[in-house]
Amino acid sequence: MRIVNNFNNFNSLNNMNWWNNTSGSNRNALLSGSGNNIFGQNNANTSAKFRSSVLSIGNSANALTQSLNSIRGTARNTTSPFQATRPIAEKADILNVKSFDANRLKSLNMSNFSVDVLQVAESQKNEGTALTANARATSSGFTTGANKIAVTVGDRTFDVSFNVSANDTNRDVQQRIANAINNTSGIGVRASVTSDAAKGTSSLVLQSAATGIAKEGQPNFTVRSVTGNAVSAAGIGEITREAQDARFRVNRGAPGTEQTSRSNDVDLGFGITAQLKEAGSTKLTMGKDEAAQTSAFRSMVNSFNSMMQAAKETGRGSNLERELSSHSRSFSSSLERIGITFNQDGFMRIDETRLGAAAASGELERFGTRDGVNFMNRLSRFAESVGKNPVAFAGAGNTSADPFGSGINYSPSQMSMMSRLTGIGSLFDSLW
């Protein structure tokens, strides 16, 4: 039975699958540098760089094949991203669906599913007085020297210290206070300086870091001066926008129960999470999953770049690098239309704005199902062949990284023949 199995392995060598047709013990010996190869050389002579290159090329080629097959819808147990659907809000300015559970959605009739956003969650805001930005801070009432303000959040009070000099402008001091607050760890309040260029004014703005009401009937934070009078001078002691929770209803034919949330990221049920954006009502329907499309192409680009990097590491101007480039650059104009271009080193890069626009307009689907089919088929066949026989490309173009330590610059065809011999040697070695 063992002899029959090994002769079956011998017949399968015609596909030149060097890696799969090498026995486990011989494969491990090659990678570990132990044992002998079919030429009687100890595998310790095999370059460590070569062994690493074989694995890198094989893994990246297989990943590229998988990503291309996913786009084409030929990958096992996967659905083409162009057939994938997701719940979408008809009015995107009211809410945005963030995630969903496809299995749970099967039991949901989306035709009567709607959401009423009664109000969105807001953070507390204390917007300071608009002061002349370039005027002296002392003229606005700021006290020179050491200043300290106390910011109370819940049951904790944080002391924030800063200095005011006689030559500081209002904007200088406002920015210094903002920096001091933002550099205070765990304070739960964020500060910024806003400007009105037309009026030449600037304002210090304090906001609670989180939205929603922290404790009913109480402000999320208070601020007071401890040393100096910066709070009154900057005008940040009063609340200009109170914190509020989000309020919404999920309707399935009939109005749902009102729900509240401190955050605008909410659970709508049935595995759907959404971000509430503004008050209003919107229906949810099933539509094309643009995120799945862009993600699939992003995966292809990442896999292509990994394979290109592996190719470059085999040696400058390697056969793998040249062939990989030739399989893709002839389609550069088609790729550019969907936001994918090449840099001077041959790596793909993505214009996320154009890629997203291509998904929204249907251009990405046209590329994946029609315009780019030849590109993906050609590149997939090449990547698959490389994945089956990575050793044929790992040493080409790099005389210091051949598998037998001979210093010979093997061509892919020569490497393929030695791959067959390696597999045959492993076969007869395993018969004894």
C-alpha positions in Angstrom: 0.0 0.0 0.0 2.9 2.4 0.8 4.5 1.7 -2.6 1.2 2.4 -4.4 0.7 5.6 -2.5 4.2 6.8 -3.3 3.8 6.0 -7.0 0.6 8.1 -6.9 2.7 10.9 -5.4 5.2 10.3 -8.3 2.4 10.8 -10.9 1.3 14.0 -9.2 4.7 15.5 -9.7 3.5 16.6 -13.1 1.9 19.6 -11.5 5.4 20.6 -10.2 3.9 21.2 -6.7 7.3 21.1 -5.0 6.1 21.9 -1.6 3.2 19.4 -1.4 5.1 16.6 -3.1 8.0 16.8 -0.8 7.6 14.4 2.2 7.1 16.0 5.6 10.5 14.8 6.9 12.3 16.0 3.8 10.4 19.3 3.8 11.3 19.9 7.5 14.9 18.9 6.7 15.2 21.5 4.0 13.7 24.2 6.1 15.7 23.3 9.2 19.0 22.9 7.4 19.4 19.3 8.5 19.8 16.1 6.4 20.9 15.7 2.8 19.4 16.8 -0.5 19.2 14.7 -3.6 22.7 15.8 -4.7 24.3 14.4 -1.5 24.9 17.9 -0.1 24.1 18.6 3.5 21.1 20.9 3.7 23.1 23.1 6.2 24.5 24.5 3.0 21.1 25.6 2.0 20.8 29.4 2.5 18.6 30.4 5.4 17.6 33.3 3.3 16.4 31.0 0.6 14.4 28.9 3.0 12.7 32.0 4.3 12.1 33.2 0.8 10.4 30.0 -0.2 8.0 30.3 2.7 7.4 34.0 2.2 6.7 33.6 -1.6 4.5 30.6 -1.1 2.4 32.2 1.6 2.0 35.5 -0.1 1.1 33.8 -3.4 -1.5 31.7 -1.7 -3.0 34.8 0.0 -3.2 36.6 -3.3 -4.9 33.7 -4.9 -7.4 33.5 -2.1 -8.2 37.3 -2.2 -8.7 37.2 -6.0 -10.9 34.1 -5.7 -12.9 35.9 -3.0 -13.6 38.8 -5.4 -14.5 36.5 -8.2 -16.8 34.5 -5.9 -14.9 31.2 -6.5 -13.4 30.9 -3.0 -14.7 28.0 -1.0 -17.4 28.8 1.5 -17.5 32.5 0.6 -19.9 34.7 -1.2 -18.8 37.2 -3.8 -18.8 40.7 -2.3 -21.0 41.8 -5.3 -23.7 39.5 -4.1 -23.4 40.5 -0.4 -26.1 42.7 1.0 -26.5 44.7 4.2 -29.1 46.9 5.9 -28.9 50.5 4.8 -30.6 53.6 6.0 -32.5 55.4 3.3 -31.5 58.7 4.9 -27.8 58.4 5.7 -27.8 61.8 7.4 -30.0 60.4 10.2 -28.2 57.2 11.0 -25.5 54.9 9.7 -25.6 51.1 10.1 -22.2 50.1 11.6 -22.5 46.3 11.9 -25.1 43.5 11.4 -25.6 39.8 11.9 -26.5 38.3 8.5 -27.9 35.1 10.0 -30.3 37.0 12.4 -31.4 39.2 9.5 -32.8 36.2 7.7 -35.8 36.3 10.1 -36.4 40.0 9.8 -38.8 41.6 7.3 -36.9 44.7 6.4 -39.8 46.1 4.4 -41.5 47.5 7.5 -38.4 48.3 9.6 -37.8 51.9 10.4 -36.1 54.0 13.1 -37.2 57.3 14.7 -34.3 59.3 16.1 -36.0 61.7 18.6 -32.7 63.3 19.7 -29.0 62.4 19.5 -26.7 62.2 22.5 -24.7 65.4 23.2 -21.8 66.2 25.5 -21.8 69.1 27.9 -20.2 72.2 26.4 -18.9 75.4 28.1 -18.1 77.8 25.3 -16.1 80.7 26.5 -16.3 84.4 25.6 -15.1 85.5 22.1 -12.1 87.6 22.9 -10.0 89.7 20.5 -7.4 87.0 19.6 -4.3 89.3 19.4 -5.2 91.7 22.2 -3.1 91.6 25.5 -4.5 89.0 27.9 -4.2 91.4 30.8 -6.6 93.8 29.0 -9.2 91.0 29.2 -8.7 90.5 32.9 -6.3 87.6 33.0 -4.0 87.7 36.1 -0.3 87.4 35.3 1.8 84.8 37.0 0.8 81.4 38.2 -2.8 80.4 37.7 -4.8 77.3 38.7 -8.3 76.2 37.9 -10.2 73.2 39.3 -12.2 71.0 37.0 -14.7 68.7 38.8 -16.0 65.6 37.0 -18.3 63.5 39.1 -16.7 63.0 42.5 -13.2 63.8 41.3 -11.5 67.2 41.1 -8.5 67.9 38.9 -6.2 70.9 39.5 -4.9 72.4 36.2 -2.0 74.9 36.5 -0.5 77.3 33.9 1.2 80.7 33.7 0.2 84.0 32.2 2.9 86.5 31.2 2.4 90.3 30.6 3.1 89.9 26.8 0.7 87.0 26.2 -2.3 87.5 23.9 -5.7 86.2 24.6 -5.2 83.4 22.2 -1.8 82.5 23.8 -3.5 82.1 27.2 -6.6 80.3 25.8 -4.3 77.8 24.0 -2.2 77.3 27.2 -5.2 76.5 29.2 -6.5 74.1 26.6 -3.1 72.3 26.5 -3.0 72.1 30.3 -6.4 70.5 30.4 -5.8 68.1 27.6 -2.5 67.0 29.2 -4.2 66.1 32.5 -4.6 62.3 32.5 -8.1 60.9 33.1 -9.8 64.3 33.4 -12.7 63.4 31.1 -12.9 66.9 29.6 -11.4 68.1 26.3 -10.5 71.7 25.5 -10.0 73.5 22.2 -9.7 77.0 20.9 -12.0 78.1 18.1 -11.4 81.2 15.9 -13.5 83.6 13.9 -11.0 85.0 11.3 -13.5 87.5 10.0 -14.0 89.1 13.5 -10.5 88.4 14.7 -11.7 86.6 17.8 -11.0 83.3 19.5 -12.8 81.4 22.2 -11.8 78.7 24.7 -14.3 75.7 24.5 -14.6 72.9 27.1 -16.5 69.7 26.4 -17.1 66.5 28.3 -15.2 63.7 26.6 -18.2 61.4 26.6 -21.8 62.2 25.4 -24.9 61.6 27.5 -25.9 62.5 31.1 -23.4 61.2 33.6 -25.8 61.7 36.6 -29.4 62.9 36.3 -29.9 66.5 37.6 -26.2 67.3 37.7 -23.7 68.8 35.2 -21.1 66.5 33.8 -18.4 68.8 34.9 -17.8 72.2 36.6 -14.9 74.5 36.5 -13.7 77.3 38.9 -10.6 79.4 39.5 -8.4 78.5 42.4 -5.5 81.0 41.7 -6.0 83.9 39.4 -9.3 84.6 37.5 -8.9 82.7 34.3 -12.4 81.1 34.5 -14.2 84.4 34.5 -11.8 86.1 32.1 -12.1 83.3 29.6 -15.9 83.0 30.2 -15.8 79.2 30.6 -17.7 78.9 33.9 -21.2 78.6 32.4 -22.8 75.7 30.5 -23.7 76.7 27.0 -25.0 73.2 26.0 -26.2 70.7 28.5 -25.4 67.0 28.1 -28.3 64.8 26.8 -28.9 61.1 26.1 -30.0 59.8 22.7 -33.7 58.9 22.4 -34.9 56.7 19.6 -37.6 54.1 18.6 -37.2 51.0 16.5 -40.4 50.3 14.6 -41.5 47.0 13.0 -44.8 47.9 11.4 -46.0 49.4 14.7 -44.2 52.1 16.7 -41.6 50.6 19.1 -40.9 51.5 22.7 -38.7 54.6 23.2 -35.1 53.8 24.2 -32.3 55.9 25.5 -28.6 55.7 25.3 -25.7 57.8 26.6 -23.9 57.1 23.3 -25.0 57.6 19.7 -23.7 54.1 19.0 -26.8 52.0 19.6 -28.2 48.5 19.3 -31.3 48.4 17.0 -31.9 44.7 17.7 -31.5 41.7 15.3 -27.8 42.1 15.4 -27.9 45.6 13.9 -25.8 48.4 15.5 -26.0 51.9 14.2 -24.6 55.4 14.8 -27.3 58.0 15.3 -26.4 61.3 13.5 -29.4 63.7 13.8 -33.1 63.7 14.7 -35.5 62.4 12.1 -37.0 59.1 10.8 -35.7 56.7 8.2 -36.5 53.3 6.8 -33.9 50.5 6.7 -33.7 48.4 3.6 -31.4 45.7 2.2 -28.9 47.1 -0.3 -25.5 46.2 -1.8 -22.7 45.9 0.8 -20.2 48.6 -0.4 -18.0 48.0 2.6 -17.6 44.3 1.6 -16.6 45.3 -1.9 -14.0 47.8 -0.8 -12.7 45.4 1.8 -12.2 42.7 -0.8 -10.2 44.9 -3.1 -8.2 46.2 -0.1 -7.3 42.6 0.7 -6.2 42.0 -2.9 -4.0 45.1 -2.8 -2.4 44.0 0.5 -1.8 40.5 -0.7 -0.3 41.8 -4.0 2.0 44.1 -2.1 3.1 41.3 0.2 4.0 39.1 -2.8 5.8 42.0 -4.4 7.8 42.5 -1.2 8.7 38.8 -1.1 9.7 39.1 -4.8 12.0 42.0 -4.1 13.6 40.2 -1.2 14.8 37.4 -3.5 17.1 39.8 -5.2 17.1 43.0 -7.3 15.3 42.5 -10.6 14.1 39.0 -9.8 12.1 37.0 -12.3 9.2 36.9 -9.9 9.2 40.7 -9.6 9.3 41.2 -13.3 6.6 38.6 -14.0 4.3 40.0 -11.2 4.7 43.5 -12.7 4.0 42.3 -16.2 0.8 40.5 -15.1 -0.6 43.7 -13.6 0.7 46.8 -15.2 -1.0 46.1 -18.5 -4.2 46.7 -16.7 -3.1 49.9 -14.9 -5.6 52.1 -16.7 -8.6 49.9 -15.6 -7.3 49.7 -12.1 -6.8 53.5 -11.9 -10.5 54.0 -12.6 -11.4 52.2 -9.4 -8.7 54.0 -7.4 -5.8 51.6 -7.5 -2.5 52.8 -8.9 1.2 51.7 -8.8 4.1 53.5 -7.3 7.6 53.6 -8.8 8.6 50.5 -6.9 5.8 48.4 -8.3 3.6 48.3 -5.2 -0.2 48.9 -5.5 -1.7 51.9 -3.6 -5.3 52.8 -2.9 -7.0 56.1 -3.2 -9.7 55.4 -0.6 -12.0 58.2 -1.8 -12.0 56.9 -5.4 -12.4 53.3 -4.2 -15.4 54.2 -2.2 -16.9 56.3 -5.0 -16.3 53.3 -7.4 -18.3 51.0 -5.0 -21.1 53.6 -4.7 -21.4 54.1 -8.5 -21.2 50.4 -9.4 -17.8 50.8 -11.1 -16.2 48.4 -8.6 -18.8 45.7 -9.4 -18.3 46.3 -13.2 -14.6 45.8 -12.7 -15.0 42.7 -10.7 -17.6 41.0 -12.9 -16.6 42.3 -16.4 -13.9 44.9 -17.0 -11.3 43.4 -14.7 -12.1 39.7 -15.2 -9.1 39.1 -17.5 -6.8 40.9 -15.0 -8.0 38.8 -12.1 -8.0 35.5 -14.0 -4.5 36.1 -15.3 -3.1 37.2 -12.0 -4.8 34.4 -10.1 -3.4 31.7 -12.4 0.1 33.2 -12.0 -0.2 33.4 -8.2 -1.5 29.9 -8.0 1.4 28.6 -10.1 3.8 30.4 -7.8 2.1 29.1 -4.7 2.5 25.5 -6.0 6.2 25.9 -6.9 7.7 28.8 -4.8 11.2 27.3 -5.0 11.3 28.1 -8.7 11.2 31.8 -7.9 12.9 32.0 -4.6 16.4 31.7 -6.0 16.0 33.3 -9.4 17.8 36.6 -9.7 19.7 36.1 -6.5 23.0 34.1 -6.7 23.5 34.1 -3.0 20.1 32.5 -2.3 20.0 29.3 -4.4 18.8 26.1 -2.6 22.0 24.1 -3.0 24.6 26.8 -2.0 26.3 26.5 -5.4 26.4 30.2 -6.3 24.6 29.6 -9.6 21.9 32.0 -10.8 19.2 29.5 -11.6 16.4 30.4 -14.0 12.8 29.6 -13.1 12.8 26.7 -15.6 16.0 25.3 -14.1 14.6 25.7 -10.6 11.4 23.9 -11.7 13.5 20.9 -13.0 15.4 20.8 -9.7 12.0 21.0 -7.9 10.9 17.9 -9.7 14.1 16.1 -8.9 13.8 17.1 -5.3 10.3 15.7 -5.2 11.4 12.5 -7.0 14.4 12.2 -4.6 12.0 12.5 -1.6 9.7 9.8 -3.2 12.5 7.2 -3.5 14.0 8.2 -0.2 10.6 7.4 1.4 10.3 4.0 -0.2 13.2 2.7 1.8 
